[in-house]
Amino acid sequence: MKSDVKPDVCVVGLGYIGLPTAAIVARAGCRVRGVDVTQSVVDTINRGEIHIEEVDLDGLVQGVVARGLLSASTEMEAADVFVIAVPTPFDQDHAPDISYVLAAGEAVAKVLKAGDTVILESTSPVGTTEQLRDLIAARRPDLKCPGLTAETPDVSIAYCPERVLPGKILEELTNNDRSIGGITPRCARKALAFYKRFVRGTCITTDARSAEMTKLVENAYRDVNIAFANELSIVADRMGLDVWEVIRLANRHPRVNILQPGPGVGGHCIAVDPWFIVHGAPEETPLIRTARGVNDGKIHHVIARAEELLAAHPQLTVACLGLAFKANIDDFRESPARLVAATLARRHGARIKVVEPYAAQLPREFDGTAAELIDIDTALETAEILIVLVDHDQFRAVPLAERAGKLVYDTRGIWLDQPKLGEQAPVAGLRLAS
């Protein structure tokens, strides 16, 4: 692939990372074929539409599809650069599942040719890129693979994880720094040439295993720090303190920056990736394992506190505000809010109402519960108890006057003007500490 010739690119997996990546690469002038196993996703993209919620993505996809630069298919086709962005979940024992990566590798191997570059972007356990290389080598003995030949390899294989924030994915895919790990330095340089076509941030080359570990470390760092905030919130709850006030004051120290607590930790990154490190080094990771336990335990703490409130007021209607794992997105993966609301719905049925502006219907775990999806206006008119689980802007915008007379359990700290339970508040509602 010559640097002055735009490569044909295939992006495997058209989810929250794959589709934005495909669209941005297409915007850079490359012809991009997106591959996904779900026909409805393929059809949606080929109409110039999107199946996920992300700022400015709809207009970008519409534009590059209309220009003939982006198309989607369920079938793999030949390309010059293959970008694999498929899920990497874990099983019930928290062991990483890289079967989607390997299945993508099988499909890519069938159409691979000399000169091609394969880049894995899926968050993966250390050593996955090498496993992908070994799979390709086994399926295509006619191609010399990097690290397995003393000669110049026919293909290049590298690892380059994303580090983006939902709601700002397009901006951060373009502007954030990237760690590009090659099976060999030559592989890293080939991948670097590809990313420099659309990344304005600094692209740093390294080896594949270091790049894989870097991604896991970034999310484990976040998880550990969130765990401190969540544990602090439970301690403050036991002591009758306002955790938001404590954190606000503590953060005035020049070397203290405590994060904000919540009902737990969700999403496919922070709630999942630390387990990949634990699985790889179980005896050496007591802190990371404990942080995961604290953040998962916070979910059950929130459920217990909500149950206390509901038991004390058995006749009142309850509105759970939010199902997404973070604010202003439609991503419910590993969401603590979703688990809290679904648990309450299974126990209390029609008494539970759910407000989620990014959902057209309740997820399947609400089936048979009689819980109802309503909008925020209906919740404010009909519910006497409000449980804030997600800090969507729509919820933040509700003024104190509209919450007057309601009981509020605010797990996100968005309504700090709400008096606490037990305070004298003849007009305003009452807030349960997190």
Long-range contacts (C-beta under 8 A, 24 or more apart in sequence): 1-80, 1-81, 1-115, 1-117, 1-190, 1-193, 3-193, 6-30, 6-31, 6-197, 7-79, 7-80, 7-81, 7-117, 7-194, 8-32, 8-33, 8-78, 8-79, 8-80, 8-81, 9-33, 9-79, 9-80, 9-81, 9-82, 9-83, 9-194, 10-34, 10-35, 10-76, 10-77, 10-79, 10-81, 10-82, 10-83, 10-108, 11-35, 11-83, 11-85, 12-76, 12-82, 12-83, 12-84, 12-85, 12-86, 12-104, 12-107, 12-108, 13-84, 13-85, 13-86, 13-87, 13-100, 13-104, 13-122, 14-41, 14-42, 14-45, 14-72, 15-52, 15-85, 15-86, 15-87, 16-52, 16-54, 16-166, 16-169, 16-268, 16-331, 17-85, 17-121, 17-162, 17-164, 17-169, 18-83, 18-85, 18-86, 19-45, 19-50, 19-51, 19-52, 19-57, 19-61, 20-54, 20-57, 20-164, 20-169, 20-170, 20-173, 21-83, 21-85, 21-121, 21-162, 21-173, 22-70, 22-83, 23-57, 23-60, 23-61, 23-64, 23-70, 23-170, 24-60, 24-170, 24-173, 24-174, 24-198, 25-83, 25-197, 25-198, 26-64, 26-67, 26-69, 26-70, 27-60, 27-63, 27-64, 27-69, 27-198, 28-197, 28-198, 29-69, 29-197, 30-69, 30-197, 31-68, 31-69, 32-64, 32-69, 32-70, 32-71, 33-71, 33-72, 33-73, 33-77, 33-79, 34-70, 34-71, 34-72, 34-73, 35-72, 35-73, 35-74, 35-75, 35-76, 35-77, 35-107, 36-72, 36-74, 37-74, 38-74, 39-74, 41-72, 42-72, 42-73, 42-74, 45-70, 45-71, 45-72, 46-71, 46-72, 52-330, 52-331, 53-329, 53-330, 53-331, 53-358, 54-166, 54-167, 54-169, 54-170, 54-329, 55-167, 55-168, 55-169, 55-170, 56-170, 57-169, 57-170, 60-170, 76-107, 76-108, 76-110, 76-111, 77-111, 78-111, 78-113, 79-111, 79-116, 80-115, 80-116, 80-117, 81-116, 81-117, 81-118, 81-119, 81-194, 82-108, 82-112, 82-116, 82-117, 82-118, 82-119, 83-119, 83-121, 84-108, 84-118, 84-119, 84-120, 84-121, 84-122, 84-132, 85-121, 85-122, 85-162, 86-122, 87-122, 87-268, 88-122, 88-123, 88-124, 88-128, 88-272, 89-268, 89-272, 90-272, 90-275, 90-276, 90-279, 94-275, 94-278, 94-279, 95-279, 96-124, 96-125, 96-275, 96-276, 96-279, 98-124, 98-125, 98-128, 98-131, 101-128, 101-131, 101-132, 102-131, 102-132, 102-135, 105-132, 105-135, 105-136, 106-135, 106-139, 108-136, 109-135, 109-136, 109-139, 109-140, 110-139, 112-136, 112-140, 112-143, 112-155, 113-143, 114-143, 114-154, 114-155, 115-154, 115-155, 116-155, 116-156, 117-155, 117-156, 117-157, 117-158, 117-187, 117-190, 117-191, 117-194, 118-155, 118-156, 118-157, 118-158, 119-157, 119-158, 119-159, 119-160, 119-191, 119-194, 120-157, 120-158, 120-159, 120-160, 121-159, 121-160, 121-161, 121-162, 122-161, 123-161, 123-215, 123-216, 123-219, 123-268, 123-269, 123-272, 123-273, 123-276, 124-159, 124-212, 124-215, 124-276, 125-212, 125-216, 125-276, 125-279, 125-280, 126-209, 126-212, 126-213, 126-216, 126-276, 126-280, 127-209, 127-212, 128-159, 128-212, 129-157, 129-158, 129-159, 129-181, 129-183, 129-208, 129-209, 129-211, 129-212, 130-183, 130-208, 130-209, 132-157, 133-157, 133-183, 145-183, 146-182, 146-183, 146-184, 146-186, 146-187, 147-183, 147-184, 153-184, 153-186, 153-187, 156-182, 156-183, 156-186, 156-187, 156-190, 156-191, 157-182, 157-183, 157-187, 157-208, 158-182, 158-183, 158-187, 158-188, 158-190, 158-191, 158-208, 159-208, 159-211, 159-212, 160-191, 160-195, 160-211, 161-211, 161-212, 161-214, 161-215, 163-215, 163-218, 166-267, 166-326, 166-329, 166-331, 167-326, 167-327, 167-328, 167-329, 173-198, 173-199, 174-198, 174-199, 174-200, 174-201, 175-199, 175-200, 175-201, 176-201, 177-201, 177-202, 177-203, 177-204, 178-202, 178-203, 178-204, 179-204, 179-206, 179-210, 179-211, 179-214, 179-215, 180-204, 180-205, 180-206, 180-211, 181-205, 181-206, 181-207, 181-208, 181-209, 181-210, 181-211, 181-212, 181-214, 182-206, 182-207, 182-208, 183-207, 183-208, 213-277, 215-273, 216-273, 216-274, 216-276, 216-277, 217-277, 219-269, 219-270, 219-272, 219-273, 219-274, 220-273, 220-274, 220-277, 220-288, 220-291, 222-270, 223-265, 223-270, 223-271, 223-273, 223-274, 223-288, 223-291, 223-292, 223-295, 224-274, 224-287, 224-288, 224-291, 225-259, 226-259, 226-261, 226-262, 226-265, 226-270, 226-291, 226-295, 227-265, 227-290, 227-291, 227-292, 227-294, 227-295, 228-258, 228-259, 229-258, 229-259, 229-260, 229-261, 230-261, 230-262, 230-264, 230-265, 230-294, 230-295, 230-298, 231-294, 231-298, 232-258, 232-261, 233-261, 233-298, 233-434, 234-298, 234-301, 236-433, 236-434, 237-301, 237-305, 237-433, 237-434, 240-433, 241-433, 242-420, 242-433, 243-413, 243-433, 243-434, 244-413, 244-416, 244-434, 260-412, 260-413, 261-298, 261-411, 261-413, 261-434, 262-298, 262-336, 262-411, 262-412, 263-298, 263-299, 263-302, 263-336, 263-337, 263-340, 263-389, 263-411, 263-412, 264-295, 264-296, 264-298, 264-299, 264-302, 264-336, 264-339, 264-340, 265-295, 265-296, 265-298, 265-334, 265-336, 266-324, 266-325, 266-326, 266-332, 266-333, 266-334, 266-335, 266-336, 266-337, 266-338, 267-325, 267-326, 267-331, 267-333, 267-334, 267-335, 268-331, 268-333, 268-334, 271-295, 271-325, 271-334, 272-334, 298-336, 299-336, 299-339, 299-340, 302-336, 302-340, 302-389, 302-411, 302-434, 303-340, 303-343, 303-344, 305-409, 305-432, 306-340, 306-344, 306-387, 306-409, 307-344, 307-347, 309-385, 309-387, 309-407, 309-409, 309-432, 310-344, 310-348, 310-351, 310-385, 313-384, 313-385, 313-407, 316-383, 316-384, 316-385, 316-407, 317-351, 317-353, 317-382, 317-383, 317-384, 317-385, 318-344, 318-348, 318-351, 318-352, 318-353, 318-383, 318-384, 318-385, 318-386, 318-387, 319-353, 319-354, 319-355, 319-374, 319-379, 319-382, 319-383, 319-385, 319-386, 319-387, 320-344, 320-352, 320-353, 320-354, 320-355, 320-387, 320-389, 321-355, 321-376, 321-379, 321-386, 321-387, 321-388, 321-389, 321-390, 321-392, 321-395, 322-355, 322-356, 322-388, 322-389, 322-390, 322-391, 322-392, 322-395, 323-354, 323-356, 323-358, 323-359, 323-363, 323-389, 323-390, 324-356, 324-358, 324-390, 324-392, 325-390, 326-390, 327-390, 327-391, 327-392, 327-393, 328-358, 328-392, 328-393, 329-358, 330-358, 330-359, 332-359, 332-363, 336-389, 337-389, 337-390, 338-363, 338-365, 340-387, 340-389, 341-366, 341-371, 341-387, 341-389, 342-366, 342-369, 344-387, 345-369, 345-370, 345-371, 353-378, 353-379, 353-382, 353-383, 355-379, 355-395, 356-390, 357-392, 357-394, 358-392, 385-409, 386-429, 387-411, 388-412, 388-414, 388-415, 400-428, 400-429, 403-428, 403-429, 404-428, 404-429, 405-429, 406-430, 407-432, 408-432, 409-434, 410-434
